[in-house]
């Protein structure tokens, strides 16, 4: 059942339990409820009758018909609410978020596809999409963009622009990385522009300048297959990504987190993931519930 049908059935108080769950999963559910609550206090303006009506009123309003107009006011209120919700929700931004260890696939209005990595979010405006293909990203996502007008991915660190291509964007704390897998990607950062061809990746880590390299030979990022990969990345960013895929916190106070790590870890086995990170760097670790403490060996 589509969004409009769910809203209509909600207005009629006619949602079954399954439909109620689907309604509550709408991206703008809270805004619709807030608007609905506001409309419950809706009052029709007082009808100011002219003199002729005043003269006829005693004849029209018999005791049994004095409330004849109320059903029409209710209908008018429902119609006003339905129109307001349709217009209001249509103009809202759509927000999609993932939790720790959660991945999701999003289809945009033009059939472009977004694979959203763990602990990430995207925002876009469905109503204005045809005029402005623009997605705001926090976290990491892989984009398969349908051909058409310019497509922008906006992050706190830079803007990635394409016409139709496949690319990965990662924007975490003090970490910005873009990899082109197909087509041509343009990245704007700090007033400068860098263009990437397939196989090129560009990184901005801890404020260091963007540096493009040709070292990607895959057709998609490895995290789509359940594995995070790194090439000469400071350990602190590797740890942060580990925390995005496992429900845990890592205490790294005893180790040098500026050391560079090249390798990968799986998203499906915590012990194997920890060994993949610690053994190459000659580190050890202790586990206690959902806490991990790294130590020097």
N, C-alpha and C positions, 0 to 999 in steps of 0.2 A: 504493500500500500504506500502511495506516495505521500509527500509532506502535506499537500493541500487537502487530501482526503482525511488524513489523521487530524488536522486542525478542525475540519468541518465536523467530524464525529465527536471531537472533544467539545466543540461548541454545543453540540446536541446532547452532551452527557451520555454518549452511546459507545464508548470505547470498551472492548472486552479486555481481559487481563493481558493478552498477548499484544494487542494494539496499544494498550497503555504503556507497556514497556518500550515499544517502538517509538511512541510519542515522547517518552522521557529521554530517549537517546538522540533526539533531534539536536543539532549543534546549537540552535538558539532557543532551546526549551525554556531556560530560565527567563529569557527576555519575553517569550510569549506568555508565560505565567504571570510575570510582572505586569504586563500590559493588560492581561485579563483581569487581574486584581484591581487595577486602576479603573477599568471600565465598569466594575461592579458598583462603583459609587456614581456611575453616570446618571444624571438627572435630566429629563427632558425639560426645556425651558417652559415656563408658564405660558399657557395659551391666552393671549389677550384678545378677547372677542370684541367685535364692534357692537354698536347699540342694537342693531337689528338682531344679532345673535343673542344678546342679553334678553331681548324681548321674547325670543322663541325658546330660550333655555328651559323655562319651567315646563313647557310642553314636551320637549325632547327628553329631559332627564326625569323619567319616572324612577321610582325606587329600584325597580328590577333592572334598569338599564343604565344606571348612573356610572358604571365602570366600563361601558362599551368600548372606549378608546384604549383601554390599558393593553389588550393583546397586541394592538397595532404599535404601541410604544415599545413593547417587548421585542416585537419583530424588528422594529427600526433599530433598537439597541444592539440586537444580535447582528444585524447587517452591518452596522457601524463598526462593531467589534471585529467582525470577520474581515472587512475591508481594511481596517487599521492594522490588523495582524498581518494580512497579506502584504500590504505596502511596507509596513515597518520591518517585518522579518526579511522581506526581499531585499531591503537596502542594507541589512546588517552584514558584517563580515562573517565568514565561516571560519571557525577555529577548530583545528584537529590536533590532538595531543596524544603522545604515547607515553607510557609509564616505563619504569625500569624493566628491562628484559622484554619489552613489547615492541613488535614491529607491526606496521599496518600499510595497506595499499590504498591510495586515494585516486579516484578518477576525477579530473577537473572538468569544467563545463565543455571544453573543446575536445574531450577524450584524451588529453594529455594525462600521463600517469605519473604518480609520485609514490615511491617506496620510502616510507618514513622510518628511520632507525629509532632505536630505543631512546627514551628521555628527550624527545624532540617535538617540535610543533610547527605547523604552517598556518598561515592566515591568508585568505583571499576573499574578494567580493564577487559573489555570483552574479549580482544584478549588473555590475559594470564590466563583466569579464570580456564581452565582445569588443568593448572600446579599449580596455586596458588589461592585458594578460600580465598580471603582477602577483607574485607570491612572496610573502614575508616568511622567512625561515629562521628558526632558532634550533640548533642541533645539527642533525645530518639527514640528508635525503638524496635519493637517486632519482633523476628526472628523465622521462621519455616524453619529449615535447612534440606535439602534433604541429605540422607545418602551418604557418599563418603569420599573423603580425608578430612584432617583437615580443619576446617572452622574457620577463625580468624576475630574477630571484634576488630579493633584497635582504641583506643581513646587516648586522651592526658593524661588520668589518669591510664590506664591499658589496657591489652589485654585479651580478652575473647576468649577461644578456645573450639571447640566442634567437634564431628564427625557427629552427626545428632540429633537434639533436638529442643526444643522450649524454648526460654528465652527472657528476656527483659533487655535492656541495656539503662541506662540513664546517660548522661555525660553533665552536665551543669557547669556553673561557680562555682568552689569549691564544686561540688556535683557529686559523682559517685556512681551508684547503679546498681547491677546486680541481677536479680531474675530468678531462674530456675523453669520452669513449667513442663518439661519433659526431660528425659535423664540425662546426666551428663555434668556439665559446669566447666571448669578450668579457673581461673582468675590469671593473673600474674601482680604483682604490686611491684615496688621497690625491685626487686630481690627475692620476696617471691611468693608462689603459694597457692591458696585456691581453693578447689573443692566443688561444690555445687550439692546437690541432689534435686529432685523435692520438692518444698515447701520451699526451702532455699532462703534467700536473703542476700546480703552482701552490706554494705554501707561504703563510705568514704566521710565524710562531714567536710568541713572547715579544712582539713588536719588531722583530727582524724583517728586513725587506722581502718582498715577494721574489721568489726564485723559481723559474720554470725548469723542469727536467723532463727528459724523455725516458721514462722507465716503467710505463704501464703497458702491458701487452694483453691484458684480459679484456673481455667484452663488457664487464660489469664489476662493481666493487665486491670484494670478498665477503663483506658483512651480510650481503644478501644470501650467502650460503652458510651463514652461521659462524663466521670467523673474522676477527679484526686483525688487519695487517699493518705493519709500520716499517718505515725505512728511515733510520737515523732520527728518531723522534725522542725528545727528552722523556725520561721515565715517568715524570709526574703526569704527562698527558696520557700515557699508556694506562696508568693506574686509574685516572679519571674515566677512561673508556671502559675499563674493567668494571667499575662501579655502576656504569650505565647498563651493563648486561647481567649483573648479579646483584641481588638485594643484600648488599654488605657495605661496610665502611673499611677503608684501608688506612692504617696508621703507618706512615713512612718517615717519621721523625728521625729514626736512627740511620737512615740511608741517604745517599746523595741522589736526589731525584732529577738532577740536571744531566745525569749520565744518559748517553744516547742508546736507544734500543732499536734493533732491527730484528724483526720476527713477527710472530702472530700468536693469537690465543683463540681457543674455541669458546663458543657461547653455550655449550651444552654440558660441560664437565668442569666444575670449579677447580678441583685439585689439578687436573691436567692443565687448565689455564694458568694457574699459579706457578706450576713447574715450568711452563713454557716461558714465563716472564722472568722468574728468579734464577733458574739454572744458568742461562747464558751470561747473567750479570754477577754470578757467584754470590747470590743472596739466599737467605732462608726465610721462613715465615712460620708464625704460630697462629692457629685458628682458635677462636673462642666465640661460639654462636655465630652471629652475623658480623663479627669483627675479625679483621686480619691485621697482624702486626708483622711488618717486614724487618728483617735483621741482617746484619753483615755476617758472613760465614767466617 
